[in-house]
Amino acid sequence: MRIFVAASYSSKVNYETGHVHADYRAELEAILANLESYEHEVFCALRADGYRINDTSPEEAFRLDKNEIIKADAIFAIVSDLPSVGVQTEIGMAIALGKPVVFAHYPDHKLAFFNAALVQAGHASEVTFPLHDDPYTKGN
């Protein structure tokens, strides 16, 4: 399965260097490797950008994400109790396209109101870290 991984950039970057914080990069790589261990093909914009802010215009970045979401079979949205505008936009695109959406978060973070509503309405599912099973076959 081809999975688009939606993850926040904004609060995870050193804006002086443009690089994603090393601890967040390691955390995200572990999550991506876990998904890949279930033989999923994974796309994550942070990884594709080499874990740094690049010179891509916002329009180009949006176009890339949109095209990758269209190509994906599902979306895996890493969320916290502080929603990311970019991640929420990607979730909305995936829902509009009828793609399965999984919200993934740490147990000490609650889903934001609208994300909880999507789960309750059956438009998304929810898992918590650490993942013990493939979120697209067995659940967590």
C-alpha positions in Angstrom: 0.0 0.0 0.0 1.2 3.5 -0.8 0.9 5.7 2.2 1.2 9.5 2.4 2.5 10.5 5.9 1.4 13.9 7.0 3.7 15.4 9.6 4.2 18.9 10.9 7.1 21.0 9.9 6.5 24.4 11.4 7.4 23.9 15.1 10.1 21.3 14.3 12.6 23.4 12.4 15.6 25.4 13.4 14.9 28.5 11.2 18.5 29.7 11.4 19.8 26.6 9.6 16.6 25.4 7.9 17.1 21.9 9.3 14.5 19.8 11.1 15.4 19.2 14.8 17.5 16.0 15.1 15.3 14.4 17.7 12.2 15.0 15.6 14.0 13.6 12.5 14.9 10.5 14.5 11.4 10.1 15.8 9.9 10.5 12.4 12.4 8.1 10.7 11.4 5.4 13.3 7.8 5.9 12.5 8.4 5.7 8.7 10.6 2.6 9.2 7.9 1.0 11.2 5.3 1.6 8.4 7.8 0.3 5.8 8.4 -2.8 7.9 4.8 -3.8 6.9 5.9 -3.5 3.3 4.1 -0.1 2.7 5.6 2.4 0.3 5.8 5.6 2.2 6.0 9.2 1.1 6.7 11.9 3.7 7.5 15.4 2.5 10.0 16.0 5.3 12.1 13.0 4.2 11.7 14.0 0.5 13.0 17.5 1.4 16.0 16.0 3.2 14.7 17.1 6.5 15.2 20.8 5.8 13.2 23.8 4.6 14.1 24.2 0.9 13.5 27.0 -1.6 10.3 25.5 -3.0 7.5 28.0 -3.2 4.3 27.4 -1.1 2.5 26.7 -4.4 5.0 24.1 -5.5 4.9 22.4 -2.0 1.1 22.3 -2.1 1.1 20.9 -5.6 3.6 18.1 -4.6 1.6 17.2 -1.6 -1.7 17.2 -3.5 -0.2 14.9 -6.2 1.3 12.5 -3.7 -2.1 12.3 -1.8 -3.8 11.6 -5.1 -1.3 8.8 -5.8 -1.6 7.4 -2.2 -3.9 4.6 -1.2 -4.2 6.0 2.3 -2.9 8.8 4.6 -1.2 8.4 8.0 -1.5 11.7 9.8 0.8 12.3 12.8 -1.2 14.7 15.0 -0.9 16.2 18.4 -3.2 18.3 20.6 -1.9 21.4 18.7 -3.2 20.9 15.1 -1.0 21.8 12.2 -2.6 23.8 9.4 -0.6 21.8 6.8 -1.5 18.4 8.2 -5.2 19.4 8.6 -5.2 20.5 4.9 -3.7 17.2 3.8 -6.3 15.3 5.9 -9.1 17.3 4.3 -7.8 16.5 0.8 -7.5 12.8 1.6 -11.1 12.7 3.0 -12.4 14.6 0.0 -10.7 12.0 -2.3 -12.2 9.1 -0.2 -8.8 7.9 1.0 -8.6 6.0 4.3 -7.2 8.2 7.0 -5.4 7.1 10.2 -4.7 9.6 13.0 -1.6 8.6 14.9 -0.7 10.3 18.2 1.0 9.7 21.5 -1.3 8.6 24.4 -0.8 11.9 26.3 -2.2 13.8 23.3 -5.9 14.0 22.6 -7.3 14.4 19.1 -8.4 17.9 18.3 -12.2 18.3 18.2 -12.7 18.1 14.5 -10.3 15.1 14.2 -12.2 13.3 16.9 -15.4 14.1 15.0 -14.0 12.4 11.9 -13.2 9.3 13.8 -16.6 9.2 15.5 -18.3 9.7 12.1 -16.3 6.8 10.6 -14.2 8.9 8.2 -10.9 8.1 9.9 -9.4 5.7 12.5 -7.1 6.4 15.4 -3.9 4.7 16.7 -1.5 5.6 19.4 2.3 5.3 19.5 4.1 3.0 19.7 2.6 1.1 16.9 2.4 -2.7 17.6 0.5 -3.7 14.4 0.0 -2.5 10.9 -2.5 0.3 11.2 -4.0 -0.6 7.9 -4.8 -4.2 8.7 -5.2 -5.0 12.3 -5.3 -1.7 14.1 -3.1 -0.8 17.1 
